């Protein structure tokens, strides 16, 4: 089912937004200062080409520890990203979602565009993993939280 969904997604418009992500990434690479954002754009662009069966989650949630992109610098990076590129990519995904919602068969694609619009607003500190890995990470974090709450520390 994932393969069929990804194929239909790619043919019916996913390729356009994936190319938009890659274009913004290339622009970021040209500025030299924007290389970290450019790298994120290329990864998320690839995710945008074939999103079904994968999920974007916080690296903190995946690794259960902070890194440079999930702390204070990540917040600053996301604010800069939002101003210069995030809002525009998000608008592109919202417009694509509205076009998909016109038909009944396009509703799952529209929902996926809205998820990608959310990622477009703040991609720094996120990573792309399979849905199974994301579920395992969320379960491990929930178990760690419960253990902490039970121990009272």
C-alpha positions in Angstrom: 0.0 0.0 0.0 2.9 2.4 0.8 4.4 1.8 -2.6 1.1 2.6 -4.4 0.6 5.7 -2.2 4.1 6.9 -2.8 3.8 6.3 -6.6 0.5 8.2 -6.8 1.8 11.0 -4.5 4.9 11.4 -6.7 2.9 11.5 -10.0 0.1 13.7 -8.7 2.1 16.6 -7.3 4.6 15.4 -4.7 7.4 15.9 -7.2 6.7 19.6 -7.4 6.9 20.3 -3.7 10.0 18.0 -3.4 11.7 20.0 -6.1 10.7 23.2 -4.3 12.4 21.9 -1.1 15.5 21.0 -3.1 15.5 24.4 -4.8 15.4 26.2 -1.4 18.1 23.9 -0.2 20.4 24.8 -3.1 19.7 28.5 -2.5 20.7 27.9 1.2 23.9 26.2 0.1 24.9 29.1 -2.1 24.9 31.5 0.9 27.5 29.3 2.7 25.9 30.4 6.1 22.8 28.5 5.1 24.5 25.1 4.7 22.8 23.5 7.8 19.4 24.6 6.4 20.3 23.4 3.0 21.1 19.9 4.3 17.8 19.8 6.1 16.0 20.9 2.9 17.6 18.1 0.9 16.6 15.5 3.5 13.1 16.8 3.8 12.8 17.2 0.0 13.6 13.5 -0.4 10.9 12.8 2.3 8.5 15.0 0.3 9.0 12.9 -2.8 8.0 9.6 -1.0 6.4 10.4 2.4 4.2 7.3 3.0 5.7 4.9 5.5 8.0 7.4 7.0 7.6 10.1 9.6 9.5 13.2 10.8 10.3 13.2 14.6 12.5 15.2 16.9 16.0 13.9 17.2 15.6 14.5 20.9 12.7 12.1 20.9 14.7 9.5 18.9 18.0 9.7 20.8 16.6 10.7 24.2 19.2 13.5 24.5 19.6 17.0 23.2 22.0 18.0 20.4 22.8 21.3 18.7 19.6 21.3 16.7 17.2 20.4 19.5 18.4 23.0 22.0 18.5 26.8 22.0 20.4 27.0 18.8 17.8 24.9 17.1 15.1 27.4 18.2 17.1 30.3 16.8 17.7 28.3 13.6 14.0 27.6 13.2 13.1 31.2 13.7 15.6 32.3 11.0 14.3 29.4 8.8 10.6 30.5 9.3 11.3 34.0 8.2 13.3 33.3 5.1 11.9 30.0 3.7 9.6 28.1 6.1 6.5 30.2 5.6 6.8 30.0 1.8 7.2 26.3 1.7 4.3 25.9 4.2 2.1 28.0 2.0 3.0 25.8 -1.0 2.0 22.7 0.9 -1.3 24.3 2.1 -2.2 25.3 -1.4 -1.3 21.8 -2.6 -3.4 20.4 0.2 -6.4 22.5 -0.8 -6.1 21.3 -4.4 -6.0 17.7 -3.2 -9.1 18.1 -1.0 -11.2 18.9 -4.0 -11.4 15.2 -4.8 -12.2 12.4 -2.4 -9.3 10.3 -3.5 -7.0 13.3 -2.9 -7.9 13.6 0.8 -5.1 11.4 2.1 -2.6 13.4 0.0 -4.0 16.7 1.3 -3.5 15.5 4.9 0.1 14.5 4.1 0.6 18.0 2.6 -0.6 19.6 5.8 1.8 17.4 7.8 4.6 18.6 5.5 3.5 22.2 6.0 4.0 21.8 9.7 7.5 20.4 9.1 8.2 23.3 6.8 7.6 25.8 9.6 10.3 24.3 11.9 12.5 21.6 10.4 15.7 22.0 12.4 16.1 19.3 15.0 13.9 16.8 13.2 14.9 13.6 11.4 13.1 11.3 9.0 12.6 7.6 10.1 10.3 4.8 9.3 6.9 4.8 11.1 8.0 1.7 13.0 11.2 3.4 14.3 9.1 6.5 15.2 6.6 4.3 17.1 9.4 2.5 19.0 11.0 5.8 20.0 7.7 7.2 21.2 7.1 4.1 23.2 10.6 4.2 24.8 10.1 7.8 25.7 6.7 7.1 27.2 8.1 4.2 29.3 11.0 6.4 30.5 8.6 9.1 31.5 6.4 6.7 33.4 9.4 5.2 35.1 10.5 8.7 36.2 7.0 9.6 37.4 6.7 6.3 39.4 10.1 6.8 41.0 9.2 10.3 42.1 12.4 11.9 40.9 
